[in-house]
Every structure is written in C-alpha cells, then in structure tokens.
C-alpha cells in the first residue's frame, strides 16, 4: 500500500540522537527542497516478516525507513544458511549501494515488525541528486562511515583475546552483533570519557546472560544501555568463563537478535514518550489509596511508581533515578497511569 507525501517528524528527534540518519540530514534543507523530496517519493507500508527486496534482484529503488526495524541478511545459494548483516531503524537507508553501482541486490531486507518506508525509484533517485546535490555528499559520508565500521568489525572478529575501542567508532547494535558473530564467551565493559566503569555485559558464546549498567541490573540494564543518547567513552571485551557479578543475570533468556529488535523499537519510541516530562514539569501525585487498573506488561512498574508517589510527589525523571527500571518502562507506566486517571 502506497501513498503520496513525505513523512517527516523532525521535532525533538535530532536532539535525541546524533546518528547520521536521513532525517537529521533533512533538517539542513530549506522547506522548498524538502517539498521536492516529498514529490519525488512515496510512502510504502509493509507488514511484519515480509521481504522488501531479495538477494539477486535488480537494484531499482532506494528506501528510507520512516518507522520500524528491518533486518538485512545474506543467504547461501541453497537457502540453507543465513547470516545477519545488521538491523536498521528510523532514518536508515536501504539499497543505496545497489542503486549507485547498478549491481543486483547483494542481500535480503526483511521487516521485523510493521514498517513504513520512503520509496525513491531509480529515476527519482537521480532527480533527487540533481535537485539536492548535498544528498550525494551525505550518501558518500554514510557509505564511508559504514566502511570504517566494517573494517573495525573485521578486526574485532579476529582471534584476539582482548577487544577494545572507542564507542564513537561503533554504534551499540554493531558492537553487540560483533560479539554475537564471534561466539566468544567473555565480559564487555563500558567506560565513560574519564575511564570510570559505567557497565558490564557478560556473553556466553555470543549470547548476553548478565548485565549491569549504572545502578540497573539484568535486562533493565540492557534496555537502558541502548536508550542513552550520544553515549561517549570506551569499551573492552575480555575473554573469561564467568561473569564478575552473578546477581546481574537476565531474568529471561534473550537471544542477541531479540535484544537488538526490542532495543531499536524502544529507542525509536522513547523520544515521543519522553516528551511527557516536558509537558508536565510538576511532580505527579496519586489519585487514590491503591491502584484500580494494572496492565499485564507494566504491572510491576506501575505498582512501584504508585508506591513511590504515595511517599512523596515526584517528576518522571525523579522516578527514573529511584526505581530499578529503565526509562522506557518508567515512562510507559507513568503514561498509562495518567491515561487511566490514577495519577496526575
């Protein structure tokens, strides 16, 4: 299903993340050029778990992800073996290499959830470069950045016993995927710019089993790790057989793929949710002695929020600093309690 128009939602997003995505680039354009981009594209909606394009097909279009998560992967000729190349989300480009080189699609692109994509046909792609020459420079920068990260990943996938680097050279998805693909057992430590330890994540044969980030432990630490915008510092991966903090075990067994899919979805939704605290800088207070409506998904978080507010009024940020949950879960619980009239 396609529709005319250009889905741009700039407000607040660029300040939330400095990723070099398409929407960040568009904020540098004047209104007329943004309108031209809209006229040269259309929006296409895809349901979950469908192929956007298939390995070997002609490269006849460029896609920009408006909403959702897309996995890019390659398959063996007999279709029996699959290797994931990564997960892309809002603002990321799909198919730019093929449309520039004219070569067939080098991999498959599959939706992990319902997705909305901006579609530029091959003809309109080149018209876009004529209308907005700076887009070609943006695309060149994007490809150079991917090449640099691929080079770092190749180095990390060697048989070195200790892996380290600067977080500026890796997005967090790439970092987790690199460890997954290496199938190594060891501990990933995260340090801030002053070399203070911020967190640690233990992987068993490439699968995360223990986590601590700041004061959070377990899966909540994993979610918060991906929510932090513009994370600066360094990382080091040490080969070891056991986690240094055994009380940080993930409550449920998550594959790296599940973690990355959930983390990307949370990251893309969190900006809208975090506007809640901007809309209401006043502390929240409970409206009653006990909860009357509790959600299955966030019930424990809602109960913790309500109990904390009964002690004293607090803003959402204060609740995040106090409760043992990631910011996404706290904001979700508060939002639901406001909607059901249980706090204000």
SVG drawing of the C-alpha trace seen along z (x, -y; Angstrom):
<svg xmlns="http://www.w3.org/2000/svg" viewBox="-10 -27 55 53">
<polyline fill="none" stroke="black" stroke-width="0.4" points="0.0,0.0 1.5,-3.3 0.5,-6.9 1.9,-10.3 3.7,-12.5 6.8,-12.7 6.6,-11.6 8.9,-13.9 8.7,-14.2 11.7,-16.3 10.5,-17.8 12.8,-16.7 14.3,-13.8 17.6,-15.3 18.3,-16.5 17.6,-13.0 20.2,-11.3 23.2,-12.4 23.1,-9.4 23.8,-10.5 20.4,-9.5 18.3,-10.8 16.0,-12.9 18.9,-14.6 20.2,-15.4 16.8,-16.8 16.8,-19.4 19.7,-21.1 17.5,-21.7 15.2,-24.6 11.4,-24.0 11.3,-24.0 13.9,-21.3 12.1,-19.2 8.9,-19.6 10.8,-18.5 11.9,-15.3 8.3,-14.6 7.3,-15.0 9.9,-12.5 9.0,-9.8 6.0,-7.8 5.4,-6.0 5.0,-2.3 3.7,-0.2 4.9,3.3 3.5,5.9 5.9,7.8 8.1,10.6 8.0,9.8 10.8,9.2 11.3,5.7 13.8,6.9 15.5,10.2 19.2,11.1 19.9,11.1 17.0,8.8 17.6,5.7 18.6,2.6 15.8,0.3 15.0,-1.8 16.2,-3.5 14.3,-3.1 14.4,-5.3 12.9,-3.8 10.3,-6.1 9.2,-3.6 10.0,-0.1 13.0,2.3 14.5,4.0 17.0,6.9 19.5,7.2 21.0,10.6 22.5,12.9 21.8,16.5 23.7,19.4 22.7,20.3 20.7,23.3 18.9,21.1 20.0,23.4 22.4,20.9 21.7,17.4 24.0,14.7 22.5,11.5 24.3,8.3 22.5,6.0 19.3,4.2 18.2,0.8 15.7,-1.5 14.2,-5.0 16.3,-7.3 18.5,-4.5 18.9,-3.9 18.3,-0.7 19.6,0.2 21.9,-2.7 24.9,-0.7 23.0,1.3 21.3,-1.8 24.7,-3.6 26.6,-0.7 23.8,0.8 24.7,4.3 21.9,6.7 20.8,6.7 23.7,8.2 21.4,9.2 17.8,9.6 15.9,7.0 13.1,8.3 10.7,6.4 11.0,7.4 7.7,5.5 5.2,3.4 7.3,0.8 6.8,-2.5 9.3,-3.2 10.0,-6.2 10.4,-4.9 12.5,-6.6 12.5,-4.9 15.8,-4.8 14.7,-7.6 13.7,-9.8 16.8,-8.9 18.9,-10.6 16.5,-13.5 16.9,-13.9 20.6,-14.2 20.1,-16.9 17.6,-18.8 19.6,-18.4 23.3,-17.9 24.2,-17.8 22.3,-14.5 25.1,-12.9 27.7,-14.2 25.5,-12.9 25.3,-9.5 29.1,-9.4 29.7,-10.2 27.2,-7.4 29.0,-4.8 32.4,-5.9 31.2,-5.5 29.8,-2.1 33.1,-1.0 35.0,-2.3 32.8,-0.3 33.1,2.8 36.8,2.6 36.7,2.3 34.3,5.2 36.6,7.4 39.4,6.6 37.3,7.5 36.3,10.8 39.9,11.9 41.2,14.3 42.4,11.6 41.8,12.4 41.0,8.8 39.0,6.4 38.7,2.7 37.8,-0.5 36.1,-3.9 32.3,-4.0 32.4,-6.7 33.6,-4.1 30.8,-1.7 27.1,-2.0 25.8,0.2 24.0,2.6 27.2,3.2 29.1,3.8 26.6,6.5 26.4,8.1 30.2,8.3 30.3,10.2 27.4,12.4 29.1,13.3 32.4,14.1 30.6,16.6 33.1,15.6 32.5,16.1 33.6,13.1 32.7,9.7 32.1,6.4 33.0,3.5 31.8,-0.1 33.8,-3.1 33.0,-6.8 35.3,-9.5 37.1,-9.6 37.7,-5.8 35.1,-5.2 33.2,-1.9 29.6,-2.5 28.5,1.0 29.4,4.6 27.7,7.3 28.6,11.0 28.2,13.1 28.1,16.9 29.2,18.0 27.9,14.7 24.6,14.5 24.2,12.0 23.4,13.6 24.3,11.0 24.2,7.2 24.7,4.1 24.5,0.5 24.7,-2.2 22.6,-1.1 20.3,1.1 20.8,4.9 19.6,7.7 17.5,7.0 16.6,3.5 20.3,2.6 20.4,3.8 17.4,1.7 18.8,-1.4 22.2,-0.9 20.5,-1.3 18.3,-4.2 21.2,-6.6 21.7,-9.1 25.2,-10.0 27.0,-7.6 30.7,-8.6 33.6,-6.6 35.4,-3.3 34.7,0.4 36.8,3.5 35.8,7.2 37.7,9.6 37.6,13.4 36.6,15.0 34.5,18.1 32.3,16.5 30.5,13.2 32.1,11.0 28.7,10.0 26.5,13.1 23.5,11.1 23.0,9.4 21.6,12.4 19.0,11.6 15.6,12.7 14.7,14.4 16.9,15.9 17.1,13.5 18.9,14.0 21.0,11.2 18.6,10.8 15.6,10.4 17.6,7.9 18.5,5.8 15.0,5.8 13.5,4.7 16.2,2.1 15.7,0.5 12.0,0.3 12.3,-1.2 14.9,-3.7 12.6,-4.9 9.5,-5.2 11.3,-6.7 11.6,-10.2 7.8,-10.7 7.3,-9.2 10.0,-11.4 8.0,-14.5 5.7,-13.6 8.0,-15.0 8.5,-18.2 4.7,-18.6 4.4,-18.3 7.3,-19.6 5.2,-19.4 5.6,-16.3 2.9,-13.6 0.7,-12.6 -1.5,-9.5 -5.3,-9.8 -6.4,-7.3 -5.1,-4.8 -4.5,-1.9 -4.3,-1.0 -7.6,-0.2 -6.2,0.8 -2.9,2.6 -1.5,3.7 -0.1,7.1 3.0,5.8 4.0,3.0 2.1,4.0 5.1,4.3 6.5,1.0 3.1,-0.7 2.9,0.6 6.4,-0.7 5.6,-4.1 2.4,-4.4 4.0,-3.3 6.8,-5.8 4.3,-8.7 2.4,-7.8 5.5,-8.6 6.1,-11.9 5.3,-13.6 7.9,-13.1 8.6,-14.0 9.2,-11.3 12.9,-11.9 13.0,-11.5 11.1,-8.2 13.7,-7.0 16.5,-7.9 14.9,-6.0 13.2,-2.9 15.1,0.3 13.6,0.0 14.8,-1.5 13.5,-4.9 11.3,-3.4 9.4,-1.2 9.0,-4.0 7.7,-6.4 5.3,-3.7 4.0,-3.0 3.5,-6.7 1.8,-7.4 -0.6,-4.5 -1.4,-5.7 -2.1,-9.2 -4.4,-7.8 -6.4,-5.7 -6.7,-8.6 -4.8,-7.0 -2.2,-9.8 -2.0,-13.4"/>
</svg>
